[in-house]
């Protein structure tokens, strides 16, 4: 009998929050050099790589037992041809890179507007031909239940190669395992739920041992999330139609700017998002002092290479009331340092683990209650990717832009992925709410460029004395 593979509470939460008008799939637009492969060749390559990511041959069986637990089961009718398709990009003038990226982004928006089929493995890819000047692209769509941003980078590493001449994988002779019956899933669910309760009480992050302490910390973290700036015109959703736009900047430029300003690359990225949102809201007649961004935080253990979701969130109030990039950066840096020192992501992680002990109906109610109470305007995600070039069927991956899912009632997300020395930014929006996404992307691009060249403010006298004391003590 096949073992029962229940969804974790966090993974299931992304199914609970999925709506027809706001499907929670992760997207990516990959641009590659070289000759365009045949559709059959791409399908064969991916089919032989499925053994590396077996979850991609599984589907979700929801409500599989009397407890209502969702479980992973092998798709008895799995066929890679149902998941990998092709199309040709509409004509674009040769030599116009901006027009090519814009056309590719427009096509990606159309493709990512279509929800995945729930009775099949929750992923899809499109091979895109017709890029002027050669090359080709892949538009990838994967439901959030399968993976978070860090896991997505791991999947890319499994499907892509470190060298253009990597040997092809052999067929693995896969056969689907039979789905477990209701009795097996019910008994397994009871055991797992009991174990989750014990783990939540005795092995929570930060070695929290007292349930009262954990509850207090969770309440404080939730309070920090649920008390935020007022809603804006971007705090709205109209439907599943999606728009996509891109920005990019050299990673070394951001790192050097971070050293000058004593800030992280993520601080700089959040600042550029703040400046871009300031312009977007001004065009809508709004001038808020701040807007709330949710920032995903990776809580994986160093050696955890599994799929699924291992994330928590920090709230960051982006200072949209200022147009000074250095001042905005200073505020964001101070705020993120404070939230990290307070460990605000850890109690939420413990809360997600504790939710594994709840029945499915209780977990869904908790998930939707929390999602409805947290005020935010956007999600801003920054994921470090591989520093070296990767290859697919011998073709070098040139660019890789993420698309971060949009929750119901929201209209815009911003995701960054560093790859081979470049930070690739993907802006993803409700097309009927955000008609100016290309302008927001241009403002964000301009902000990133400005931050890379901005001069750090001179230290105040007390800062200069403090730095001198640190240098003297280190000597």
Order of alpha helices (4+ residues) and beta strands (2+ residues): beta-alpha-beta-alpha-beta-beta-beta-alpha-beta-beta-alpha-alpha-alpha-beta-alpha-alpha-beta-beta-alpha-alpha-alpha-beta-beta-beta-beta-beta-alpha-alpha
